[in-house]
Amino acid sequence: MEMVAVITGCNRGVGEGIREQLLKAGYYVYGINRTPTANYRQIACYKEFICDVSNASEIENICKKIPNKIDLLILNAGIRKFGKISELSVEDFSYSIDVNLKGPFYILTFLLEKVKIAKGHIIFIGSHAGRYPFGMGSAYCSSKRGVEALSECLMEEVRKNGVKVTHLSLGAIKNREHGYEEEWKIKPTEIGDAILNLVNMPENLLLSDINLRPQCPKQLEMEGIELMQYK
């Protein structure tokens, strides 16, 4: 039987890399994205829905169109808004919470029962920013720390239903150009490979919380979010 995966935010970056590896592994993938994937119609075994994960009513309508059995649910969609607390706008802080923390909750509200049917696996894509906060990162770090707590709560609620929940905390990722050498960073497709290894673990083993780091980080004289490479 064909395995079904749902990924939020898989039109680019980390989500796109995960999607590529799942498609190669034989999954049928449903994407929930804010903006369309380039050449989406040319991607086999992939269907895409466009909406903002911070909009609960949009999410509810879209989730009705997804099959009743979901083997793998990956909560990846997120945004980054940076600025000092004294300067960050109320709108930017609120929207960060709406997308990064409320978004996963809304998806779970409407898709959790479908994962239970499959006794599937739910993976939260977290960030080291949630554990190692930095200046100008109040919106992003706070929302990502919340994601970690949400994952832990869900894990305790559904583990006896045969559903596995994993929080995957990511270090430095090569998903956009910054103007310096970045080959040492984690590649999005490598995250996809790690997820495939996770879902193929023995049934009795639950890896509920994982730090995924680059093996050999390059030392850079940078501030803010780039400091996470040292963790």
N, C-alpha and C positions, 0 to 999 in steps of 0.2 A: 504494500500500500504506500502511496506517495506521502512523503513527510511534508507537513505544512509549517511554514515559518511566517511570522509577522514581525516586521522591523519598522520602528518609527525613525524618521530622519535618515533615510537610506539613499537619498538622491546625490550625495557627495560625501567626501571625507571618510570618517570612520564607518558610518553606516553603509556607504557604498562598498568599501572593502569587505565588510562582513557579508553583504548581499552577494558579492562576486563569489566568495568562497562557498556559501551555502548553495548557490545555484550549481556550482561545479560538483558539489557533493550530492546533487539530486533532489534538493528541496524545491517545492513550489513556494515562491516568496510573494507575500503581499506587503507592499510598502505604504506607509502613511507619512506623507511628506507635506511640508508647507509650500514648496515650489516643485515644479515638474522635473523629472530626470531627463537629461538630454537623450534623444533617440529612444525613448522608453518603449515605443511600439516594436522596436527591433530586438528587444530582450526576451528570449524564450522563457517560459515558466515563471513569468513575473507580471503581477497586476498592481497598479498604483492608484492610490486615492489621495486627492489633494485637500488638505485642511490644516488648520492651526490646532495643535494639540492642546492649546490653552482654552479652546472653545468646547465645552462639554456637550452641547447639543449637536454640534457637527460630528464630534467623535461618536456619539451614540448612533447617529444615522449611518455612518460609515461602517461601524462594527457590525451592524445588522447584515451587511453584504459579505462578511467574511465567514467561511465555513465553520460549522459547529465543533470541529476538532482541530485544535492548534497544538502542534507538537513542540514548537519553540517560539517564545515571545521575547523579543529583544527591545528593551526600552532605551533608546539611544538619543532621541531628539533632544536638543538643548541649544541654548544661546549663551553668549558671553557678553556681559555688560560690565565695563570696568570704570572706576572712578573713586575718588576719595569720598568717604561717607558725608563729609561736609559739602560736597559738590555734586554727588550722584542724584539724579532726579528721582522723584517718587515714582514716576512712570517706568523708568528703567529698572528700578529695584523690584517693583511690583510685577512687571512683565517677566523678569527673570524667575521669580517664584512661580508665576502662572505656567510658564513653559517647562522649566526644569523640574519642578516638584509636583505641581498640580496636574500637569500633563500626564505623567506616569500613573497617577492615581485615577484619572479619568479613564485611561486605557484599561486599567485593571478592573474598574467598575463594570465595564461592558464586555470584557473578554476573558476574565478570570474563569468563569464557568466553562468556557470552551477549552481552556487549558486543562482544567480538571478532568474533562471527559477523556482527554488523551493521556492523562497522567504525564503531562509534559514538563518542560523546563522554562523558567522565566529568568532572564538575565538583565540586570540593571547595569547600564554603562555609567559608571561613576568616574570620579577624578581624584587624583591626589590633592587637588585644591580643597576638597572637603576635609582632609585630614591635616593638611599643612597650609593654613591660611596665609595670605600675603597682603601687603598694603595695596589698596585700590581694588581689592577683590571681594568686598563685602557681599555684593549681590550673587556673584558666581559661587564663592566659597560656601555661603550660607545655604544656598539652594542645593549644592552637591552634598553637604553634610546631611541635609534633610533626606536626600535620596538614599543615603546609606541607612538611615534609621527606618525609612519606609520599607526598604528591602528586608531588613532584619525582622520587622514586625510581620511582614507577609510570610517570610520563611517559617516563623513559629506557628502561623495560622494554618498553613497548607501542607506542611511536611508529612503529616499523617494521612493526607489525601493522596499521597503518591506523587505530589508535585514538588519538583526541586526549584529552589530559588538561589541565585548567585548574584552577589554584588561584585562587579569587576572594576576595581579602582585602577585607572590608567595613569601612567606617567607621561613623559614627553612623547608626543606623536608627530609624525611627519605627514600632515594633512593639508598644509598650505605653505607657500614659499615665504621665508622671512629674510632672505638676502644673505644667508650664511650657510655653511656646510651642515647638512642635517641627516646624512645617511645613517648616522648612529641611532637615530630615533626609531621608535616602534612604527612599523608600517601598518596601515589599515587592514591590509590582507592578512598580516600576521595575527591581528586581533581576531579575524575570522577563523584562522586556523586554530587559535587557542580555544575559541568557542566550540568548534567541532570536537576537539579533544575533551572538552568539559562534558558535552552531551553524550559522549561515548564512554564515560566512566562507569564502573560497575554500579549496578542498581542500588546497592546498599551504601554507597559512598556519596556524601553530600559535601561539596566544596562551597560553602556558603559565602565566603569572603576572600577575595584574591587580589593581591597587589601585582600588577603587571608593569614591569619596569624595563627600560633599555639595559642591556647587559653592560655596555661600556659607554656611559654618558661622557660627552665632551665638555670640558670645563669652559664656560663662557662668562664674560663679565657683563651680566645682565641682571635686571631686577624684575620684580613682579612674578607673573606666572611662570617665567622661564626658570625661576629658582627651583621649581619642582623637579627639574632634571637631577638634582643632587639627592633626591629622596630615594 
